[in-house]
Amino acid sequence: MARKRTIPKEPEGHKNYFVVDANVLVYAAIADRNKSGAISFLGDVKEEDRARRCIGWWKIIKQQIKHGEARVYVPDVCIAEAFK
């Protein structure tokens, strides 16, 4: 049986390294700017679900960064996409 690989939410003795795509940054920015906490993509259920998952993961990643347990890399191409 194949081993299920997961990213530990609380790494012990090592760091997690993430390569973050622009869509994660965009969803994180939307959540930070939207004070009500509501996510609306005009009824697109799949997009709303994707946004909630990205925001959830970003919160976990930010906590790991705060505790020195993670490092995040954002490719230059993604930065250009995020700031359009």
Secondary structure as UniProt FT lines:
FT   STRAND          16..19
FT   HELIX           22..33
FT   TURN            35..36
FT   TURN            42..43
FT   HELIX           45..66
FT   TURN            67..68
FT   STRAND          70..73
FT   HELIX           76..82
//
